[in-house]
Amino acid sequence: MALEIITSDLLSPFRHGFFTRKGGASSGIYSGLNCGFGSSDQSEVVHINRARVAGALEARPEDLAGVNQVHSADAVAVDGPTSKPLPEADAVATATPGVVLMILTADCAPVLFADPQAGVVGAAHAAGSRASRRTRRMSASAPSTAARGACPTSSAPSTPCGSRGLPDG
């Protein structure tokens, strides 16, 4: 089964996607595209799912940059892929071409930001209705374009959304 990817013309020319559960290798309670290493899902299956997401964004799994999401207002800027231990934050941004930002959601809203003139992309995890409203207000006042994904049901595994910086050249 192929991955189901939702995109927005608002975020063009950046490669990006809000991914659903479809096309993942996980089974049981994690059935679908579970990309969360913090779950009890099989580590090798999570690696497979993350590789599928990276491939869909024309990248390699080692290009992924994410954060340890802690339901905070913290954000980090990265200039390359992140490794364990991941920084604790709920938003990540980059201006480095080829870095793939990843935010995981289950019952929270993913938000992707892009500023084509500055060549900057960002991904945020908006937990709860207050955070989601705050993130929308922030994005409305920022010199960028934002797209917000749908809030999946709380029984969903950690599915990703991601955005990739502009390719070199």
DAGIHU-V974469 format. One record per backbone hydrogen bond with DSSP energy under -0.5 kcal/mol. NH is the residue of the N-H (numbers start at 1). CO is the residue of the C=O. E is the energy in kcal/mol with one decimal. If there is no record, write none. Layout:
nh: {NH:NH}
co: {CO:CO}
e: {E:E}
This chain:
nh: {4:5:6:11:12:14:15:17:18:19:19:20:24:26:30:31:32:34:35:35:37:39:45:46:47:48:49:50:51:52:53:54:55:56:57:57:58:59:63:64:65:68:69:76:78:82:89:89:90:91:92:93:94:97:98:99:100:101:101:102:103:105:109:111:112:113:114:115:119:120:121:122:123:124:125:126:126:127:131:132:133:134:135:136:137:138:139:140:141:142:144:145:147:149:152:152:156:159:159:161:162:163:164:165}
co: {22:3:18:8:9:11:164:162:6:17:160:4:21:32:27:28:26:32:33:158:35:36:42:42:43:44:45:46:47:48:49:50:51:52:53:54:55:54:60:61:100:87:67:91:93:64:68:87:74:74:123:76:121:95:165:96:63:99:163:65:161:159:126:124:147:122:145:120:115:115:94:113:92:111:90:109:124:125:127:128:129:130:131:132:133:134:135:136:137:138:142:114:112:110:108:150:153:105:157:103:17:101:15:99}
e: {-1.0:-0.6:-3.0:-1.6:-1.5:-1.9:-0.5:-2.3:-2.7:-0.6:-2.1:-2.0:-1.2:-2.1:-1.4:-1.9:-1.7:-1.2:-0.6:-3.1:-0.7:-1.3:-0.6:-2.1:-2.2:-1.7:-2.6:-2.6:-2.2:-2.0:-2.1:-2.6:-2.6:-2.1:-1.2:-0.7:-1.8:-2.4:-2.4:-1.6:-3.1:-2.9:-1.1:-2.0:-2.8:-1.0:-1.3:-0.6:-2.9:-0.6:-2.5:-2.0:-2.5:-0.6:-0.5:-1.6:-2.4:-0.7:-2.8:-2.5:-2.2:-2.5:-2.5:-2.4:-2.8:-3.0:-2.4:-2.7:-1.9:-1.6:-2.5:-2.3:-2.8:-3.1:-3.2:-3.1:-0.6:-0.9:-0.7:-2.3:-2.4:-2.6:-2.8:-2.1:-2.4:-2.6:-2.5:-2.0:-1.5:-0.9:-2.0:-3.0:-2.5:-2.9:-0.6:-0.7:-1.9:-2.5:-1.1:-2.0:-2.5:-1.1:-3.0:-1.5}
